[in-house]
Amino acid sequence: MLSRCRARPTRLVHSLHTTSSRKRDLFDPSNVDRPTDDVDVCIVGAGPAGLSAAIRLKQLEQQNGREIRVVVLEKGAEVGSHILSGAVIEPRALNELIPDWKDRDDHPLTQPTTSTQMRLFTSKYSLRIPQPPQMAKMGTYVVSLSRVTAWLGSIAEELGVEVYPGFAGAGLVYSEDGRSVLGVRTNEVGLDRQGRMKDTFEPGMEFRARVTLLAEGAHGSLSKEAIRRFKLREGRDPQTYGLGLKEVWRVDPAKHEPGKVVHSMGWPFDIHTYGGGWTYHMADGLVTLGLVVGLDYSNPYLSPYRELQRMKHHPYFRDLLSGDATRIAYGARVLNEGGLQSVPKLNFPGGALIGCSAGFVNVAKIKGTHNAMKSGMLAAEAAFDVVAAQTSDAPSPDDPADMSAYDTALHKSWVHSDLHEVRNVRPSFNTPLGVLGGVIYSGIDTLLLRGRTPWTFRNTSGQSDAAHTRRASECTPIAYPPFEPPLSTDILTSVALTGTNHAEDQPVHLRVRRYLPAGGDVGAEGTEPSKGLATERWVEDAAVRREHVHVNVEEYAGLLGRGCPAQVYEYVDAEGTGVEEGKESEVEVEKAGWGGKRLVINSQNCIHCKFCDVKVPTQDITWTVPEGGGGPKYTIT
């Protein structure tokens, strides 16, 4: 039986893997003996959706007297350490999942919302304006979602869920014919930057599961793979995203108004850019503030980080953050904005997508936690029925779990109703109405129509957020004001507040990669004896990297260099950017460039926001999981 140790995730890693001392040979994923473990349900991601699913499964175990083994894999070093949100929580799903949560002394929902308002910012003024009724709803709580998630994790463990922090789900395990998912593979530990096995090398482990639930959050790596492989987005619109950046401040007691919720629109964005800000007064003298920018923005000179810092120069924030105020946290993460039209098919043979892996954010409310939790609960009920009906001792490739009952249940639930009412709000900004027309339409829709229209706006062009980016020659550079510490600071000073850390000598988890077309049959791949590892084909050679630098520097002014909220990417001057044929090692490929420029990836800075994967115009950056436990260490976000 695997040991559980939340306080020492590194010790947990070594309890799962065994290996002898090795020379630094290049790691071959198709030639490795992996330890395996059979479980009933494997959940990837210990966020609100994944933990709600785990808790609900254990509740059903108690109610039905049918033992079920549930494992949750979490890439963060601790449960909650990779969780970032606004956040104002609507407790509807929590009330259903844990009806007596208010009676628990340790619950973190201690600050109810006391007031809500919407403000229009100009560069100098702040005007109160009517707000959508979805935003004005009371009965909510201003929280740190990181703390809420850690609390849910403790409840899951009390019920007998096996929660393993520091374990990143690196790949899906497929049946031999490639037509179903049999579980999850964790990533390798002890590879150097060139992919060679160090003395400390330990292979990843396979968790063979009757049901696999993907709860990775927005734009998760395994979710992307499942969506592509099983064509789950056929007939649906592409998912669209925003990038949320936030800070947490301890403000002067005279400025603190516990429970006050403020949303804002207008400045610092121009009329061509979708976005807005928030200011939430939490408990204990804390205020969380931030902004969301739609990643369909067109100007490659826009810097989301600089927009946040500029926003704090507004008189509203200068006053709020004056006196005895200290910034204590920073973070960023992409969030789903596509709405109901972008929700993919939720089930695939052997598993399902839950939470933000599918995309259930209500953009009008700027809330998604309640829907994510409910989706996990519905998936748990379907998974329990599947497991209870199977009689084999271990997961069977001949009888993959059919989770279609979950898809049906969600479409009959209040989650669907919640999203259907606001289905046209965000898409209205990408119609011929434009951004200003979208503001007017969404105001009418949320205040009067409430979604009761015979039409639904669709993304008929199929354009992704990256495709909306215009060439730099068509845009005007943006002149941002200088930083004014401590009110506004450079990006690395902010990144230091995230606690981000990655082992330096490990493979770069941000891959410059060009995918090759998939076969027409969904089961045509993954039939090799590599246990489902070689399920997709791609190229990561010098030519791909050279073309990336060429297009992104020449046509898009190095967008990633200013767009990434953690300064991971730099296009630097370099001599000798060619790579000698036949010598394309990992290190040599990294030297490839164009026109005297090459790309440097400071992966140790990565805060796992997924901005690069979504927005890079060439769509050739793929975010993969680093060694488990790496990344930010959020505690109050």
N, C-alpha and C positions, 0 to 999 in steps of 0.2 A: 504494500500500500504506500502511495506517495505521501511524504511528509508535507505538512502545511506550515509555512513560516513566513508571515507577512513582514516581520521586522527585518529579516535577513534574506532577501530574494536571491542573493548570490549563492548562499548555502543551498537554497532550493534547487538552483541550476545544477549544482554538482551532485545532488542526490538523484537527479534524473538521468544523468549521462555517465557512461564509463568508457574509458579509452586508455590505451597505453601510450607511452612516449613515442612521438613520431618525428621523422625528418620533415623539413619544410617542403613537402611535395604539394603540387597544385591539387586543390580539392576537386574531386570528380563526383558530382551529386548523383550520378547514375550508378556509382560503384561504392556504396556505403551501406553498412549494416545498421539500420536504425532500430532502437528499442521501440516497442509498440505497447499501447495500453488500450483496452476495450472499455468504452463508457457508453452510457445510454444517450446522453445529450452533451455535446461539446459546444460551448458558447464562446465566440471570439470577441472579446471586448467587455470590460467590466465598467460600462457606462450605465446610465439610467435604464436603457432598454434591455441590455444583457442581464443586469442584476434583477430587474423586474421579472424577466423570464425565469431566471434561476429560482427566485423566491416563490413564484407561482407554481413551479414544478414541484418544489418541496411541500408546498401547501396541499397540492393534489395528492402527493405521496401519503401525507398524513390522513387526508380525507378518505382515500380509497384503500389504504393498507397495502399498496403495491410499491415496493422499494424501487427507487430509481436513482442511478448514479449520475450526478450533474457536475461537470467540470467547466470552470470559467478561466480562460486564458487572458491575461492582461499584459500588454507590452510595457506599461509604466512600472516604475520601481515599486510603487504603492498604488492601491486602489484610490483613484481620484487624482493622481499626480499628472495625468494627461487630460484632465477635464477642464474645459474653459467655456464659459457662457456668460450672459449678461449679469445676473439672471433674475427674472421675476417668474416664479413658478405658479401655475394654476394647479391646485392640488387634486383635481378630479380623479386622475388615475391613482394617485397615492391613497385617496380615501377608499377606493375599491380594493386596492392591494393590501393595505394595512389599516383597517378601519379604526384601530385604536392608537394610531401613531401619535396623536396629541398627548396621550397618557404616558408616553415614554419620556423619561427624564433627559435622555441623551439626544433627542431629535434636534436638528439644526435649523428648523423653520421657525425661528424665534422673532422675526420681524415682519408682521403683516403690513401690507400696503395701506397707507393712510390717505394718500391723495395721488391723483394722476393729472398730468397736463401735457399739452403739445405746444411747442414753441417754434416760431419761424425766425431763423437767424439771418441777419444781414451782417456785413463786416463789423458794424458797430453797435447794432441794436438787437434786442430779443423781444419778439412780440408773441403774446399768447394767442393761439388760434383754436378753432374747434378741432376736436380729436375724434377719430373713428371710435364707435362704441366698443369695438373689440379691444382697443387699447385702454378704454376707461373702466373696464370691468374690475370690480373690487373682489375681495375674498382671495386675493393672491398674496404671495410672500416674496420679499426681497431676500435673496440667499446667495451664498457661494455654492455653485453647483459642484465644485470639487469636494466641499465638505458634505453635501447631501449624498454624493456618490459614495464617499468613504463610509458614511453611516449605513447606506443600503448594503454595502459590502459586508459590514459587521453583522447585519441581520441575516444575510444569506449564509454566512459561515455558521451562525447560531443554529440555523436550520439543517446544516449538514452539507451545504454546497462546498465543493473543493475549489477554492479560489487561488490561482497561482499568479501573483504579480511577477513581473520580470520575464514573462514568457510571451514572445511575440509570435503570432500566427503568421508564418512565412509562406505557406503554400497549402493548397487544397490537395487532399489525397483522393484520387479517382479510382473507380473500378477499372479493370483491365481493358474493357471496351471503351472507356472514357465517357460513358453516358450517365454516370451518377457520381455523387460525392460520397466518399466513405469516411471522411474525417479531415483532420488538419495536421499539418506538419509544422513544428516549431523551427526556429532558425538555428543555424550552426553557431557554436561559440568557439572562439580561438582561431579565427582566420585572420591573416594579416591583410594589409591593404591590397596586396596583389592576389588575394584569394588562395594563399598557401597555408597549409596547416601548421600552426605553431605547436609547441610542446603541450600547450594547454587545450588543444583542440578537442571538442566534444560534438558529436553529430546531433542534429535535431532529433526530436522524438515525434512519433506518429501517434496521435490520439484517434483511434478508430471509433467512430460514433454511429449509432443508429440514426441520430438526427444531428445535423450541424447547423447552428444558428449564427449568422454573421451580424455582429453588432459593433462594427468598427467605428461608427460615426461617418460623417460626410466624406465621400471619396476614398473609402478604405481600399487597400490594395487587393485583398481577397474578394471583396464585393465587386470591384471593377472586373476582376477575372471571371467571376461567376456570371455577371451580367453579359460580358462579351461571349463567354463560352456557350451559355444556354440561351442566348438571344432574348434576354428578358426585357429589353427595351423596344422590341418590335411593336410598332403601333403606338408607341408612347413618344412624347417630346423629349429632346435631350435635357438632361438635368442642367440647371443653371445655378450659379453660386454667388455668394457675397463673401467678402473677407471682413471678419470682425476683429477689431483691435481694441484692447481695453487696458485700463490701468485701475489700480485700487489705491486710494489715498486715505490716510487718517487725517481728517480735517480738524480745523479749529472748532472746539465745542460750540462756539457762538454761531457757526455756519451749518451745523448739523441739524437736519430735520428728519428724524427716523421715519422710514416708510414712504418718503416722498419719491415719486416716480415721474421723471420728465423725459419725454422724447422730443427730438428736434429735427428739423429739415432745413434745407437751404444752405447757407454758407457753412463750411468752407468750400463746398462743391459748386461747380457752375451748373447752368441749366441743362447741360448735355450729359450729366453724370448722375446716375441713380445712387442714392445713399442717404444716410441720416445718422443722428447721434443719440446718445442716451446718457442720463445721469440718474443713478439709483442710490438712495440713501439707505445703507444697510444698518444692521445693529452695531453696537459697540463703537460708535463714532467713525465708521468707515463709509466711504462713498466710492462706488464703482462708476467710471465714466468711460465712454468709448464711442466708436463709430463703426458703421458697416458701409462698405462701398461695393456696389454691384460689380462683379468681375467682367461684365460686358462693357466696361468703360473703354472708350476708343483711343484716348491720348496716351501713347506709350511713355510720355514724360511724367505722368501722374505717379506720385509716391504715396501709397496709403499711410505709411508711417509718418511722413512729413505732414500729411493732411491732419492726422491726429494731433501732432505737436502744434500745428498752426491753429487748430480749433481751440486749444487751451489759451491762446493769446486773446481770445474774445473777452470783452469786459465781464461777461457772465461768469466765465471760468476764472478769470483773474481774481474776481471777488470771492468766489467759492473756495479757491485754493490759496487764499492769502492768510496771513497770520501764522498760527502754529499748525502748519500742514506738512505732511510728509508722504511721499509716494512709496508704497511698499510692495507693489506687484505690477507686472506687465505680462501680456500674452497676446496671442493671435491665433485664429483658426478659421478655416472656411466653413460656411454653413449653406445648406440647401435653400434655394429660393424658387425652384421651378414650380412648386405647388402640385396640385392633384394631377395635372396633365403630364408631369414628369415622373410620377411614381411608377416604377417598372413592375412587371409581373413579380410577385413576391416569393414564389416558391420555385424550387428546382429539384430534380431528383436527389433526394438525400438531405434536403435542408431548405433554408429560407433566409430572406433578408429581413431584418427588424431595425427599428429606430431610424437614425439618420443614414444608415447604410441604404435604406430605401428612399428616405426624404419626406418627412412628415411635418416640416416647419410651417406653421401658420404665419405667413409674412405680415398680414394685417395686424396680428397680435404681437408679432415679434416673439413668439413663443413656440416651442416644439417639444419640450420635455414631457408634457402631459401626453401628447400623442405617441412619443417614443416609448414611454412606459406602457401605455395601453397596448401598443403593437407587440411588445415583448410578452405581455400577459396572454394575449390571444394566441400568439405563436406557441407559448408554453402549453396551453390547453390542447392545441392540435397535436403537439409533439407528444404529450403524455398519452393521448389516445393511440398514436402510432406505436409507441413503445409498448404499451399495454397489450396491443394486438399481436405483436411479434412473439414468436415462441422460440426462436433460435437463441443459443447461448451468446452469440457474438453478432456484430453487424454483418449482414449478408449482402454481397454485391448483386445477388440474384433477386433481392427483394428490397430495393431502395425505398426509403421513407417517402410517402406521398403527403406533402404538406399543403395540398391545394385547399384543404378545409380552412387553413389559416387565411389564405388569400380571400376566400369567400366570407369568412367571419369579419375580417377587417372592413371589407366593402359594405357590410351591413351594420357596422358599428358607428359610434359617435365620432370616431376619428375621420371617417369618410365625410360625414356631415360637416364637421369642423372645417375641413379643407374645401369642400364643395362650395360653401358660402362665399369664400374669398378667392375662388379659383382664377378670377380674371384680374385681380389686383396687380400682382407683379407683371404678368404678361402684357398688361395694357401699356406698359412703358416701352415695349418693343413692337408696337403697332405703328401705323402711319401717324398716330396721334403725337408721337414723340414723348419726351420726358415731361414737358409741361402739360401736354394733353393727358398723359397718364396720371399726373397728380390730380387733375380735374376729374377724370373718369373715376379713379379709385375713390375719391372723396364722395362722389355721387353714389357709387356702388356700395361703399361701406355704410354710409349714412342713410340711404334711402332704399336702394334696390336689394341689398343684403343677398346678392347672388341669385335672386329670383329672375333670371333672364334666360331666354331660349338659346342664347349663344354662349360659346366658350372660345376664348382666344387661344389659338394654337400656334406653335412655332413651325409654321409650314416650310420655312427655309431649311430647318434642321441645323441652323447655325449654333455652334458652341460659343461660350464666352470668349475663347481665344480668337475666334473668327471675326469678332467685332472690333479687334484692334486695328487701327489705321496705321499706315506707314508714318514714320517720323517726319518725312518731308511734307506731309499733309497737315501736320500739327504744330502748335506753338509751344516751345518749352515753357515750363512753369517755374516762376521765380519764387522760391519759398523763403520766408524770413529766417534770419539766423536764430539759433537756439538761445533760450534765456534760462539757463539753469538757476534754480531747480525746477522752475515751471515747465520747461521743455528741454530735452536733452538729446544728445546724439544716440544713434540706434544701439550701439554696443553697450552703453550705460544702461539702457532699458533691458537688453537681453540678459545682462548680468542678474537682473531681478527675477528671471525665470528659473534660475538654478539649473539651467541646461548643461548636460554633460554627456559626451559620448567617448568611448575608448578611442584613442587616436589611431592606433594601428589595427584598424579593421576595414573591411571593404567599404567604399563609399556607398551609402544607401540611396543616394540620388543618382540615378542612372541616365546617361545620355543614350537613348535607345530608340531605334526605329523598328516598329512592329511590322512583320510581314503579313500579308493577307492570310486569313484563316481558311481552312477548307470548307466546302459547302455543307458537309455533314458534321453535326455537332460532335459525333463520336469518332471522327476520323483521326483525331489526335489523341495522345495519351495512351497509346496501345503498346508502347515500348516497355521493356522490363524495368523502367526507371520509376515505377510506382507513382506515375502521374506527375513527375517533376517537369518533364519536357512537354507541357501541354500547350504552350504558345511559342511561336518562333519570332525571334528578333535579331537585330544586328546592333552591336555596340563597338564598331571599329572606328578607326581614325577618320574615315570618310564621313561617317555620320557626325562626328564631333566637329569636323572642319566645316561641314555644311551648316551645322547649328550656329557656329560662330559667324560665319559669313552672313547668313540671313538676319540673325538677331542683332548683330552690330551694325551692318550696313543699312538695313531696312527699318529696324525698330529701336535703334539707339540704345541697345543693351537693356531692354525692359526689365529683365530679371534683376539687374544690378540695383535698380531703385525700387522695384516692386516688392521684392522679398522683405518681409518685416523683421528679418533676423540677420540681414547682410550675409547670406550664405553664398551668393553668387557675385563674382567679379570678372569683368573682361579686362585683362591686363595686357600691357605691352610685353611683347616677347619676340625674341629672335629665333630663327630656326624652327618654325612651326610645322615643318614637314616631318613625317615619320617614315623611316626607311622600310621599304617593303620587306616583309618576312620577320619584322621585329616588333610586332604590335602587341607588346605586353601591356598590362594595365597601366603601368607608369608611362610607357611610351605613348599610348593612346591619349593620356591626359595632356600631353604636350602638343597635340595636334591643334592647329588653329588656322587663321586666315587673315591676310592683310596685316601681319604684324601683331595680331591680337590672339589671345587664347583664353579659354574659360577656366577659371579657378573655382572649385566648389569647396567652400569651408563647411563641410558637413557637420563638424563639431558644434556649429552654431544653431543647427536646425531645431526649430521648436515644433515640428510636425504639423504645420498649419495646412499643408498641401497646396498653397498658392501656386507654386511653380508648376505642379502637375496640371493644374486647371488652366492657367493663364498664358503660359509660354506660347507665343504665336506659332512656332514650329511644331508644337505638340510632340516633343521628343524628350521631355524630362519625365521619368517615371519614378515616383516615390516608392521605395520598398522599405521593409522594416529593418532597422539596425539591430545590433545585439540587444536582447531583452534587457529592459531596465534603463536604456539610454533615452535621452530626450529631456524635456522640461520636468521640473518638480513643482508643479502648482500645488498650493495649499489653501489659498483664499480666493481663487478665481471661480 
